[in-house]
């Protein structure tokens, strides 16, 4: 393999210009999200759903499901898989609404 060359001043300036351009594009996208009514509504709905999921503790159930099921049933993998399948099922139901 060929050794990597160290970046010179030109490379750093080129990357800096690219970063500033991308930052400006990102700010434009965020501004569009907050100003277009239809997109703004969808953005805030998704934000509320994500915050609600964090606050209701569903992630804790998924994270600790194997250790929880070890104390209850013989095959904790079956319990964890069941919880995942139920989550997928109700996510699909929610998409249909």
C-alpha positions in Angstrom: 0.0 0.0 0.0 1.1 3.5 -0.7 1.6 5.8 2.3 -0.9 8.5 2.9 0.4 12.0 2.3 -0.1 14.6 4.9 -2.7 17.3 4.0 -1.2 20.5 2.8 -2.6 24.0 3.2 -4.5 23.8 -0.1 -6.3 20.6 0.9 -7.3 22.1 4.2 -8.6 25.3 2.5 -10.5 23.2 -0.1 -12.1 21.1 2.6 -13.0 24.2 4.6 -14.8 25.8 1.6 -16.6 22.6 1.0 -17.7 22.4 4.7 -19.0 26.0 4.6 -20.9 25.3 1.4 -22.5 22.2 3.0 -23.3 24.0 6.2 -25.1 26.7 4.2 -27.1 24.0 2.4 -28.0 22.3 5.7 -29.2 25.6 7.1 -31.4 26.0 4.0 -32.9 22.6 4.4 -33.7 23.2 8.1 -35.2 26.5 7.2 -37.5 24.8 4.6 -38.5 22.2 7.2 -39.6 24.9 9.6 -41.3 27.2 7.0 -43.3 24.9 4.7 -46.5 24.1 6.5 -46.9 20.5 5.3 -43.3 19.6 6.0 -43.4 21.5 9.3 -46.4 19.4 10.5 -44.7 16.2 9.6 -41.5 17.2 11.2 -43.2 18.1 14.5 -45.3 14.9 14.4 -42.1 12.8 14.1 -40.4 14.8 16.8 -43.3 14.2 19.2 -43.3 10.5 18.4 -39.6 10.1 19.0 -39.7 12.0 22.2 -42.7 10.0 23.4 -40.9 6.8 22.6 -38.0 7.9 24.7 -40.2 9.0 27.6 -42.4 5.9 27.7 -39.5 3.5 28.2 -40.0 1.3 25.2 -36.3 1.4 24.5 -35.6 0.1 28.0 -37.8 -2.9 27.3 -35.9 -3.7 24.1 -32.5 -3.2 25.8 -33.2 -5.3 28.8 -35.7 -7.8 27.3 -33.3 -10.7 27.3 -32.3 -10.3 30.9 -36.0 -9.8 31.9 -37.1 -12.9 30.0 -34.2 -15.0 31.5 -36.0 -14.8 34.8 -39.5 -15.6 33.4 -39.2 -18.2 30.6 -36.8 -20.9 29.6 -35.9 -19.4 26.2 -35.3 -15.6 26.5 -34.5 -15.3 22.8 -38.1 -16.4 22.0 -39.5 -13.6 24.3 -37.2 -11.0 22.8 -38.2 -12.1 19.3 -41.9 -11.9 20.2 -41.5 -8.4 21.5 -39.7 -7.4 18.2 -42.4 -9.0 16.1 -45.2 -7.2 18.0 -43.3 -3.9 17.6 -43.1 -4.5 13.8 -46.7 -5.5 13.6 -48.0 -2.4 15.4 -45.6 -0.2 13.4 -47.2 -1.5 10.3 -50.7 -0.9 11.7 -49.7 2.6 12.5 -48.5 3.2 9.0 -51.9 2.2 7.7 -53.6 4.8 9.8 
